[in-house]
Every structure is written in structure tokens, then in C-alpha cells.
């Protein structure tokens, strides 16, 4: 379970966020607006379902329409004292209003009976094949079968998705694969009033859906699972702007037995991570080591993955195992982190886990990233 489940920021970090929150309170554009009565999200379920979710804060209900299996319902939720959601009495989730939601759902898949992680985002209107062209991204793929996860990178050409070149590493088989997203000449349509793209690859019978966000994070719902793509960073080093506290939901699969768990994660500006699961089990501290410092991954994936990290119990990258099969992978988008892990347990079988967590500190999601960078520059030493 992410080695006891992925679930302290320094005084300097606290000062940074204090400055940011005070600055936001003094700005008319960031003056703690009243939350909307409802939020609408487009979501991908890791079983391969495309779902529309509406969270009504006035009635404390969650409504969903699963476009893949035609299931729909409206269910109540209770906001826990720590902000987590208990949905319909037995489902867990976490929402940052207007930004995103992550839920562990038990009724996804063709028979509406498969547990999977559901990741919802506020879509950015105006998506088109043109806005998708020229993207260079890191990717995590999440599934509920076929040993769960893949990590890699992709670049899209002028004819998205037909000219998309993708390189992936699959830990379950410890091998690398290259290919494309469209798989040939496909016809792309725009749906949802310009909030998502839809196409069916020649090798598939069900459509793939693509949604963009204001942060540039892409969510791709595919019959084979969920792809989450994030723009590659300028360099391999950990960006201190990604430090902070995060909260989310982890999907865990232990020899085909699925479960969900809340997680709280703290990351220092030096890239040291500690997490606490719902049971109170603590994992860490561990260090975020850039994937680029692992020669095998860099060679096998035929390129850099700046912005993707592996967790290690030492800051010394030279002590990383040669075989990357059992690594825990982490990547960041604005105010969001994605986690993926596979473990080959030998005769005991396998275990894999993945999840999404969102920044929890009040006001930070509404604060401009440039403002965060300016505050950090005032506090960090100059060289």
C-alpha cells in the first residue's frame, strides 16, 4: 500500500504561504469569494469510464452520469471535520471546490460493479486539435487490471492525436513501449460545449475523451484506463513551489483485491516527503529524486521526464536500485500531485497503487503561481 500508504513543511515554507494568503486577502481579485452553490466536473475513472459529476453544496449531494455504462444517480455526502467527503455512507472523496475532485467509486465499469479511482477536473473551454498540438508532457496511466500503472512521456504534433509519439515504462513486465495515442487516422469531434475532445482509435470499440484544464494538466479517458498528462518542467530539479500539504485518495490493488484510502502528504521546499494514511500509519521521510538521475529509465524512455520523481530513502541518487520496477513515481501539476507505484512481491504476487492529491492550505488554490514565485524569491538565498 505504497509501503504503508502515501499519506514537515519548514518554518520558511510557512512564512511563504503566510505572505501569500495575506497578499490574497488584500487583493480584490482574491478576496475569499463565496463558494458556488454547485461545481461541475468532467471525470475519468481508472476502469475506463467517462463521467460527468456535479457536487451541490447547498443540498450536500453528488450527482453523476457515467457516459460509458449509462449509470447515473444522486447520492448524499457528509463533509467530515477535516474536509474529507463521506459519500453515500461508504465512499470516500476529497474536493477543492471549483478546482477538482477525487473519489473512490465502487460501481464503475461495464457492469457498474468495479471499484476504481475517479478523478474529476474543471474543464477549460475551447479545447480543439489545435490547442492540443505541440504539447510535450509527462504521463501516468492508471488502470484497474493489467497490473495497474505505466509512466512515460509524450509529444503531440500538428495532427493530434494521429501524430502523437509516446514512450512508456510498464513496471509489471519491466519493459518499455513506444507508440501513439490515436493509432492511425481518426476523426476527432468536440463535445460538451467545447470542453472535451472525442475520438475512437482503430484498435478500440469505445471512444477516448480528452479534457484540458487551466493549469495545463490533461485528462485522457481511454477504454484501457485513465491517462493524466502534465507539461514537462524546464529542468529536472524539484520546484519548491510544489512544496506544501496535500490531501487525496489512493486506490490500492493487492493481488486483484481493491481498496481505497485517504492520504495526507507534506512536502518541504527541499523535496522531502512524509505521508500519513487514514489509519495513522506514517510513511517517510523520503526524498524526491528526479527520474533523470536514473540511467536505466532515461535510456529506456528515450528522453527526459523533467518533473517526474521517484521516492527514495536517501538523498543520494547513486544508491537507487538499478531495476526501477518497484519505484514509487510522483509528478506535479499546479496545486496537484499524482502518485503511482507497482511492487513485484515474488511468490506473494503483486501490489499496485495510484492516486491524486490536491493542495489543502487555505487560499493557495486561488493564488496565482507567479505570486508564489515572487514570495519565494524574497525568502530564498541568492547565489
Secondary structure, 3 states (H helix, E strand, C coil): CCCCCCCCCCHHHHHHHHHHHHHHHCCHHHCCCCCCCEEEEEEEECCCEEEEEEEECCCCEEEEEECCCCCEEEEEEEECCCCCEEECCCEEEEEECCCEEEEEEEEECCCCCEEEEEEEECCCCCCCHHHHCCCEEEEEEECCCCCCEEEEEEEECCCCCCCEEEEEEECCCCEEEEECCCCCCCCCEEECCCCEEEECCCCCCCCEEEECCCCCCEEEEECCEEEEEEECCCCCCCCHHHCEEEEEEEEEEECCEEEEEEEEEEECCCCEEEEEECCCCEEEEEEEEEHHHCHHHHHHCCCCCCCEEEEECCCCHHHCCCCCCCCEEEEEECCEEEEEEEEECHHHCEEEEEEEEEECCCCCCCCCHHHHHHHHHHHCCCC
